[in-house]
């Protein structure tokens, strides 16, 4: 197993360069082969056209009819003339493939005759034979006069010059590419040494620190990233030395966790694990089956998307829960009557999808000292729960008024009764009073977020379930507007 970075660099670069070199070499070979084939095809097409012109002229001059007998009679003369004109060896055959005359029979005998067989079947064909820098083409086609096949002509054409030039080009490209890749590999090797040697020294120094030696220091005369890394390493050791006593005094504080925090993280683990397990299961089955089962593929992908959205929503709500410890935006005088009115209007569209409606009654100028965005989130979460868990075709009543020096917000909806011992736990993260009624995709963080927002605004919240109604009371200290 390769353990060092230097060895990984060298082996990795070597494999990449070798693979790139082979791919480049094969690509160039394929391009040249295709180009040669096009050149050969174009040359043979011209050879065929010129031969056909000569044969037609011969038939017209001698007043021959277009039959097999006259083709055989003029075979010798035709072969000699075509050999002189085309600078290629030529053979003439009957339509059955019987040799009539050949300019050099030895050239055609003992060779691959696939082209001749295809010409007998009425097709034009050729076969290429090439070794290193030599190349020969056997080319056959049926001679047709006025739509009648009267014989077969077969040519042996020399393409040595073409393949010799191609071989020379391949050699030049091979040696140039080899030189480039060799230079690149050597540069990569030197670069790897330039990087890994300082890293080895840093590793040794960090080992000393791990063993308790805080007096070790590194001195690199470099201005690059590794030089800055050495400076940062030395600074880190200084900070560790100065803070080690503080760390030792505080290390025991992390051992004690209260039961609420343990239950919170246990629930987080469970809620995250459930959709992740489902996503992983579908992903593995889709990887095995691919698109072979399209219905299962669509079902699995839809499930993965929905579960991913659920995870995204869960993470956003977890962030909102933790926001209470992060400070957030500054508090200011906020008119909550306007905010609540806007929220009621916007949530009415969601309520209509559930075939419910929102009835909003409130006083004007209900000012509090708070954060507008978080108060809006407070109202949205309470109304969202009311919409999801109220009775069908019901009305959700929202009221805001001054009450004993506070602004009281009342959210009333008809719903399933909730036991008194469950009401207190509803504000705990991930808790649901009735798992059967819990909306798919809900993670049980809505009321926990609401509770944290109310606490941050020095308010109170309580939930009452009686006479088939679920009522949420929120009280936040009233702040009288100052008229300038």
C-alpha positions as CSV (number, residue, x, y, z in Angstrom):
1,X,0.0,0.0,0.0
2,X,1.2,3.5,-0.9
3,X,1.5,5.5,2.4
4,X,3.5,8.6,1.6
5,X,2.4,11.7,-0.3
6,X,5.5,11.7,-2.4
7,X,4.9,8.1,-3.5
8,X,1.3,8.9,-4.2
9,X,2.3,12.0,-6.3
10,X,4.8,10.0,-8.3
11,X,2.6,7.0,-8.9
12,X,-0.4,9.1,-9.6
13,X,1.4,11.4,-12.1
14,X,3.0,8.4,-13.8
15,X,-0.3,6.6,-14.3
16,X,-2.0,9.8,-15.5
17,X,0.8,10.5,-18.0
18,X,0.9,6.9,-19.3
19,X,-2.8,6.8,-19.7
20,X,-2.8,10.2,-21.5
21,X,0.1,9.2,-23.7
22,X,-1.7,5.9,-24.7
23,X,-5.0,7.8,-25.4
24,X,-3.2,10.4,-27.5
25,X,-1.3,7.8,-29.4
26,X,-4.4,5.8,-30.2
27,X,-6.4,8.9,-31.1
28,X,-3.8,10.0,-33.6
29,X,-3.6,6.5,-35.0
30,X,-7.3,6.4,-35.5
31,X,-7.4,9.9,-37.1
32,X,-4.7,9.0,-39.5
33,X,-6.3,5.6,-40.3
34,X,-9.6,7.3,-41.0
35,X,-7.9,10.0,-43.1
36,X,-6.0,7.3,-45.1
37,X,-9.2,5.4,-45.7
38,X,-10.9,8.5,-47.0
39,X,-8.0,9.2,-49.4
40,X,-8.0,5.6,-50.6
41,X,-11.8,5.7,-51.1
42,X,-11.6,8.9,-53.1
43,X,-8.7,7.6,-55.2
44,X,-10.5,4.3,-56.0
45,X,-13.7,6.2,-56.9
46,X,-11.7,8.2,-59.4
47,X,-10.1,5.0,-60.7
48,X,-13.5,3.4,-61.2
49,X,-14.9,6.5,-63.0
50,X,-11.9,6.7,-65.4
51,X,-12.0,3.0,-66.1
52,X,-15.8,3.1,-66.9
53,X,-15.1,6.0,-69.3
54,X,-12.4,4.1,-71.1
55,X,-14.6,0.9,-71.5
56,X,-17.6,2.9,-72.8
57,X,-15.4,4.6,-75.4
58,X,-13.9,1.2,-76.4
59,X,-17.4,-0.2,-76.9
60,X,-18.5,2.8,-78.9
61,X,-15.4,2.9,-81.1
62,X,-15.6,-0.8,-82.0
63,X,-19.4,-0.8,-82.3
64,X,-19.6,-3.6,-79.7
65,X,-22.8,-4.5,-78.1
66,X,-22.9,-4.5,-74.3
67,X,-22.6,-8.3,-73.8
68,X,-20.2,-10.7,-72.0
69,X,-18.7,-12.1,-75.3
70,X,-17.2,-8.8,-76.5
71,X,-16.0,-8.0,-72.9
72,X,-14.0,-11.2,-73.1
73,X,-12.6,-10.5,-76.5
74,X,-11.3,-7.1,-75.6
75,X,-10.1,-8.2,-72.1
76,X,-6.4,-8.4,-72.9
77,X,-6.3,-5.1,-74.7
78,X,-8.4,-3.4,-72.1
79,X,-6.2,-4.7,-69.2
80,X,-3.0,-3.5,-70.9
81,X,-4.4,-0.1,-71.6
82,X,-5.8,0.3,-68.1
83,X,-2.5,-0.8,-66.5
84,X,-0.8,1.9,-68.5
85,X,-3.4,4.6,-67.7
86,X,-3.8,3.9,-64.0
87,X,-0.3,2.7,-63.2
88,X,-1.9,-0.3,-61.4
89,X,-2.0,-4.0,-62.1
90,X,-5.4,-5.0,-63.6
91,X,-7.3,-8.2,-64.0
92,X,-10.5,-8.8,-66.0
93,X,-13.0,-11.5,-64.9
94,X,-16.3,-12.8,-66.2
95,X,-19.4,-12.0,-64.2
96,X,-19.0,-15.5,-62.6
97,X,-15.5,-14.5,-61.4
98,X,-13.5,-16.5,-64.0
99,X,-10.2,-14.8,-64.8
100,X,-10.0,-13.6,-68.5
101,X,-6.7,-11.8,-68.4
102,X,-4.3,-10.3,-65.8
103,X,-1.4,-7.9,-66.2
104,X,0.4,-9.8,-63.4
105,X,-1.4,-12.9,-62.2
106,X,1.1,-13.4,-59.3
107,X,0.0,-10.1,-57.8
108,X,-3.6,-11.3,-57.5
109,X,-3.1,-15.0,-56.7
110,X,-2.9,-16.1,-53.0
111,X,-4.4,-12.9,-51.8
112,X,-7.7,-12.1,-49.9
113,X,-10.4,-12.3,-52.5
114,X,-13.3,-10.9,-50.5
115,X,-13.5,-7.9,-52.8
116,X,-13.9,-10.2,-55.8
117,X,-16.7,-12.1,-54.1
118,X,-18.6,-9.0,-53.4
119,X,-18.1,-7.8,-57.0
120,X,-19.6,-11.1,-58.2
121,X,-22.6,-10.2,-56.1
122,X,-22.9,-6.9,-57.9
123,X,-21.2,-4.7,-55.3
124,X,-18.1,-2.5,-55.4
125,X,-15.6,-3.4,-52.7
126,X,-11.9,-3.2,-51.7
127,X,-9.6,-4.7,-49.2
128,X,-6.5,-3.0,-47.7
129,X,-3.4,-4.8,-46.8
130,X,-0.7,-2.8,-45.0
131,X,2.3,-3.6,-42.8
132,X,4.4,-0.9,-41.2
133,X,5.1,1.6,-44.0
134,X,3.6,-0.4,-46.9
135,X,0.1,-0.6,-48.2
136,X,-1.7,-2.3,-51.1
137,X,-5.4,-2.2,-52.1
138,X,-7.3,-4.8,-54.1
139,X,-10.3,-3.1,-55.7
140,X,-13.1,-4.9,-57.6
141,X,-16.3,-3.7,-59.2
142,X,-18.8,-5.0,-61.7
143,X,-18.6,-3.4,-65.2
144,X,-22.1,-2.3,-66.2
145,X,-23.1,-1.1,-69.7
146,X,-26.6,0.1,-70.3
147,X,-27.8,-1.5,-67.0
148,X,-26.3,-4.9,-67.9
149,X,-23.4,-6.4,-65.9
150,X,-20.9,-7.7,-68.5
151,X,-17.8,-8.5,-66.4
152,X,-15.6,-7.6,-63.4
153,X,-12.5,-5.4,-63.2
154,X,-10.0,-5.9,-60.4
155,X,-7.2,-3.5,-59.6
156,X,-4.1,-3.9,-57.4
157,X,-3.1,-0.4,-56.4
158,X,0.1,0.6,-54.5
159,X,-0.4,3.0,-51.6
160,X,3.1,2.6,-50.1
161,X,3.9,6.3,-50.2
162,X,0.7,7.2,-48.3
163,X,1.3,4.7,-45.5
164,X,5.0,5.6,-45.4
165,X,4.1,9.3,-44.8
166,X,1.5,8.2,-42.2
167,X,4.1,6.1,-40.4
168,X,6.5,9.0,-40.4
169,X,3.9,11.3,-39.0
170,X,3.0,8.8,-36.2
171,X,6.7,8.5,-35.3
172,X,7.1,12.2,-35.1
173,X,4.0,12.7,-32.9
174,X,5.1,9.7,-30.8
175,X,8.5,11.1,-30.0
176,X,7.2,14.7,-29.5
177,X,4.5,13.4,-27.1
178,X,7.0,11.2,-25.3
179,X,9.3,14.1,-24.8
180,X,6.5,16.4,-23.5
181,X,5.2,13.8,-21.1
182,X,8.7,13.0,-19.9
183,X,9.4,16.6,-19.2
184,X,6.0,17.0,-17.5
185,X,6.7,14.0,-15.3
186,X,10.1,15.2,-14.3
187,X,8.6,18.6,-13.4
188,X,5.8,16.9,-11.4
189,X,8.5,14.8,-9.5
190,X,10.5,17.9,-8.6
191,X,7.3,19.7,-7.6
192,X,6.3,16.8,-5.4
193,X,9.7,16.9,-3.6
194,X,9.4,20.6,-3.2
195,X,6.0,20.1,-1.4
196,X,6.5,16.8,0.5
197,X,9.9,17.5,2.1
198,X,8.6,20.4,4.2
199,X,5.5,18.3,5.0
200,X,7.7,15.6,6.4
201,X,9.3,18.1,8.7
202,X,5.9,19.4,9.7
203,X,4.8,15.8,10.4
204,X,7.8,15.2,12.7
205,X,7.2,18.4,14.5
206,X,3.5,17.7,15.1
207,X,4.5,14.2,16.4
208,X,6.7,15.9,18.9
209,X,3.8,18.2,20.0
210,X,1.5,15.2,20.3
211,X,4.0,13.6,22.6
212,X,4.0,16.6,24.8
213,X,7.0,18.6,23.6
214,X,5.7,22.2,23.2
215,X,9.2,23.6,22.7
216,X,9.5,22.4,19.1
217,X,9.6,25.1,16.4
218,X,9.9,25.1,12.6
219,X,11.9,27.5,10.5
220,X,11.4,27.5,6.7
221,X,13.0,30.2,4.6
222,X,10.0,30.3,2.2
223,X,7.4,32.9,1.4
224,X,4.8,30.6,-0.2
225,X,1.9,28.7,1.4
226,X,4.1,26.2,3.2
227,X,6.2,29.0,4.7
228,X,3.1,30.6,6.0
229,X,1.9,27.2,7.3
230,X,5.1,26.9,9.3
231,X,4.6,30.4,10.8
232,X,1.0,29.5,11.7
233,X,2.2,26.2,13.2
234,X,4.6,28.1,15.5
235,X,1.9,30.6,16.4
236,X,-0.4,27.7,17.2
237,X,2.1,26.1,19.6
238,X,2.5,29.4,21.4
239,X,-1.3,29.7,21.8
240,X,-1.5,26.1,23.0
241,X,1.3,26.7,25.6
242,X,-0.5,29.9,26.9
243,X,-3.9,28.3,27.1
244,X,-3.1,24.7,28.2
245,X,-3.8,25.6,31.9
246,X,-7.2,27.1,31.0
247,X,-8.1,24.0,29.0
248,X,-7.2,21.8,31.9
249,X,-9.5,23.7,34.3
250,X,-12.4,23.7,31.9
251,X,-12.2,20.2,30.5
252,X,-14.6,18.7,33.0
253,X,-17.5,21.1,32.1
254,X,-18.3,19.0,29.0
255,X,-19.0,15.8,31.0
256,X,-22.3,16.9,32.6
257,X,-25.3,17.1,30.2
258,X,-28.9,17.5,31.5
259,X,-31.7,15.2,30.5
260,X,-33.4,17.7,28.3
261,X,-30.3,18.1,26.1
262,X,-29.8,14.3,25.9
263,X,-33.4,13.8,24.8
264,X,-33.1,16.6,22.3
265,X,-30.0,15.2,20.6
266,X,-31.4,11.6,20.7
267,X,-34.5,12.9,18.9
268,X,-32.4,14.8,16.4
269,X,-30.4,11.6,15.7
270,X,-33.6,9.6,15.2
271,X,-35.3,12.2,13.0
272,X,-32.2,12.6,10.8
273,X,-31.5,8.9,10.6
274,X,-35.0,7.9,9.5
275,X,-35.1,9.9,6.2
276,X,-31.4,9.2,5.5
277,X,-32.0,5.5,5.8
278,X,-34.9,5.7,3.4
279,X,-32.9,7.8,1.0
280,X,-29.9,5.4,1.2
281,X,-32.2,2.3,0.6
282,X,-33.8,3.8,-2.5
283,X,-30.5,5.1,-3.8
284,X,-28.9,1.6,-3.5
285,X,-31.8,-0.1,-5.2
286,X,-31.8,2.5,-8.0
287,X,-28.1,2.0,-8.5
288,X,-28.6,-1.8,-8.8
289,X,-31.7,-1.6,-11.1
290,X,-30.9,1.6,-13.0
291,X,-33.7,2.6,-15.3
292,X,-34.7,-1.0,-16.1
293,X,-37.8,-0.6,-13.9
294,X,-38.9,2.9,-14.9
295,X,-41.9,3.0,-12.5
296,X,-39.7,2.0,-9.6
297,X,-37.0,4.5,-10.7
298,X,-39.6,7.4,-10.8
299,X,-41.0,6.3,-7.4
300,X,-37.6,6.1,-5.8
301,X,-36.4,9.5,-7.2
302,X,-39.7,11.2,-6.0
303,X,-39.2,9.6,-2.6
304,X,-35.5,10.7,-2.4
305,X,-36.6,14.3,-3.4
306,X,-39.4,14.4,-0.8
307,X,-37.2,13.0,2.0
308,X,-34.4,15.5,1.0
309,X,-36.8,18.4,1.3
310,X,-37.9,17.1,4.7
311,X,-34.3,17.0,5.8
312,X,-33.8,20.6,4.5
313,X,-36.8,21.8,6.4
314,X,-35.6,20.0,9.5
315,X,-32.2,21.7,9.3
316,X,-33.8,25.1,8.8
317,X,-35.9,24.6,11.9
318,X,-33.0,23.4,14.0
319,X,-31.1,26.6,13.0
320,X,-34.1,28.6,14.1
321,X,-34.1,26.8,17.5
322,X,-30.4,27.6,17.9
323,X,-30.9,31.2,16.9
324,X,-31.9,32.1,20.4
325,X,-28.2,31.6,21.4
326,X,-26.7,33.5,18.5
327,X,-27.8,37.1,19.3
328,X,-29.6,37.8,16.0
329,X,-30.9,41.2,14.9
330,X,-31.3,44.2,17.3
331,X,-34.6,44.8,19.2
332,X,-36.7,47.8,18.3
333,X,-40.2,49.1,18.6
334,X,-42.4,46.9,16.4
335,X,-46.1,47.3,15.5
336,X,-47.3,43.6,15.8
337,X,-50.8,44.4,14.7
338,X,-49.5,45.1,11.2
339,X,-47.3,42.0,11.2
340,X,-50.1,39.7,12.4
341,X,-52.5,41.2,9.8
342,X,-50.0,40.5,7.0
343,X,-49.4,37.0,8.3
344,X,-53.2,36.3,8.4
345,X,-53.6,37.5,4.9
346,X,-50.7,35.4,3.5
347,X,-51.7,32.2,5.5
348,X,-55.2,32.5,4.2
349,X,-54.1,31.0,0.9
350,X,-52.6,28.0,2.7
351,X,-55.8,27.6,4.8
352,X,-57.9,27.5,1.6
353,X,-56.0,24.5,0.4
354,X,-57.0,22.7,3.6
355,X,-60.6,24.0,3.1
356,X,-60.4,26.2,6.2
357,X,-60.5,29.9,6.8
358,X,-58.9,32.5,9.1
359,X,-60.9,35.1,10.9
360,X,-58.7,37.9,12.2
361,X,-59.7,40.5,14.8
362,X,-57.2,42.9,16.4
363,X,-56.7,46.3,17.9
364,X,-54.4,48.9,16.3
365,X,-51.0,50.1,17.3
366,X,-50.0,47.1,19.4
367,X,-46.3,47.9,19.9
368,X,-43.8,45.7,21.6
369,X,-40.0,45.8,21.9
370,X,-38.7,43.0,19.7
371,X,-37.5,41.6,16.4
372,X,-39.9,41.9,13.5
373,X,-38.7,38.9,11.6
374,X,-38.8,36.6,14.5
375,X,-42.3,37.8,15.6
376,X,-43.5,37.1,12.1
377,X,-42.0,33.6,12.4
378,X,-43.9,33.2,15.7
379,X,-47.2,34.0,14.1
380,X,-46.6,31.9,11.0
381,X,-45.6,28.8,13.1
382,X,-48.7,29.0,15.3
383,X,-51.1,29.5,12.4
384,X,-49.4,26.8,10.4
385,X,-50.0,24.3,13.3
386,X,-53.6,25.5,13.6
387,X,-54.2,25.0,9.8
388,X,-52.6,21.5,9.9
389,X,-54.3,20.1,13.0
390,X,-57.7,21.8,13.2
391,X,-61.0,20.1,12.1
392,X,-62.0,20.1,8.5
393,X,-64.1,23.0,7.2
394,X,-63.4,24.9,10.4
395,X,-62.6,28.5,11.2
396,X,-59.4,29.6,12.8
397,X,-60.0,32.7,15.0
398,X,-57.1,35.1,15.6
399,X,-57.4,37.9,18.1
400,X,-54.9,40.6,19.4
401,X,-55.6,43.0,22.2
402,X,-54.1,44.9,25.2
403,X,-54.4,43.0,28.4
404,X,-52.9,44.0,31.7
405,X,-49.9,45.8,30.3
406,X,-49.2,43.2,27.7
407,X,-50.3,42.5,24.1
408,X,-52.2,39.3,24.1
409,X,-52.5,37.2,21.0
410,X,-55.1,34.4,20.9
411,X,-55.3,31.7,18.3
412,X,-58.4,29.5,18.6
413,X,-59.3,26.5,16.4
414,X,-61.4,23.4,16.7
415,X,-59.3,20.2,17.1
416,X,-58.8,16.9,18.7
417,X,-58.7,17.1,22.5
418,X,-55.2,17.1,24.0
419,X,-54.5,15.5,27.4
420,X,-53.3,17.9,30.1
421,X,-50.1,15.9,30.7
422,X,-49.3,16.3,27.0
423,X,-49.9,20.1,26.8
424,X,-46.7,20.9,28.8
425,X,-44.5,18.7,26.5
426,X,-45.8,20.2,23.3
427,X,-43.2,22.9,23.4
428,X,-40.4,20.3,23.6
429,X,-38.4,19.7,20.3
430,X,-39.7,16.8,18.2
431,X,-42.7,16.1,20.5
432,X,-46.1,15.4,19.0
433,X,-49.2,14.8,21.1
434,X,-50.8,12.6,18.5
435,X,-48.4,10.7,16.2
436,X,-51.4,9.6,14.0
437,X,-52.3,13.2,13.3
438,X,-48.7,14.3,12.8
439,X,-48.4,15.8,9.3
440,X,-46.1,13.9,6.9
441,X,-42.7,15.7,6.7
442,X,-43.3,17.5,10.1
443,X,-40.3,17.2,12.5
444,X,-42.0,18.6,15.6
445,X,-39.9,21.8,16.0
446,X,-42.6,24.4,15.2
447,X,-43.8,25.0,18.8
448,X,-40.3,24.7,20.2
449,X,-39.3,27.6,17.9
450,X,-42.4,29.5,19.0
451,X,-41.4,29.0,22.7
452,X,-37.9,30.2,22.1
453,X,-39.1,33.4,20.3
454,X,-41.6,34.2,23.1
455,X,-38.9,33.6,25.8
456,X,-36.5,36.0,24.0
457,X,-39.2,38.7,24.0
458,X,-39.8,38.3,27.8
459,X,-43.3,36.9,27.1
460,X,-45.3,33.9,28.1
461,X,-47.2,31.2,26.1
462,X,-49.7,28.7,27.2
463,X,-51.9,26.2,25.4
464,X,-55.4,25.2,26.4
465,X,-57.5,22.3,25.1
466,X,-61.2,22.3,26.2
467,X,-64.7,21.9,24.7
468,X,-63.2,20.7,21.4
469,X,-61.1,23.8,21.0
470,X,-57.3,24.2,21.1
471,X,-56.4,27.8,22.1
472,X,-52.9,29.3,22.2
473,X,-52.3,32.4,24.4
474,X,-49.2,34.5,23.8
475,X,-48.5,37.5,26.1
476,X,-45.7,40.0,25.2
477,X,-45.0,43.2,27.2
478,X,-46.7,46.2,25.6
479,X,-44.5,49.2,24.6
480,X,-46.3,52.4,24.3
481,X,-45.5,54.4,21.2
482,X,-43.8,57.7,21.7
483,X,-45.4,60.6,19.8
484,X,-42.8,63.1,18.6
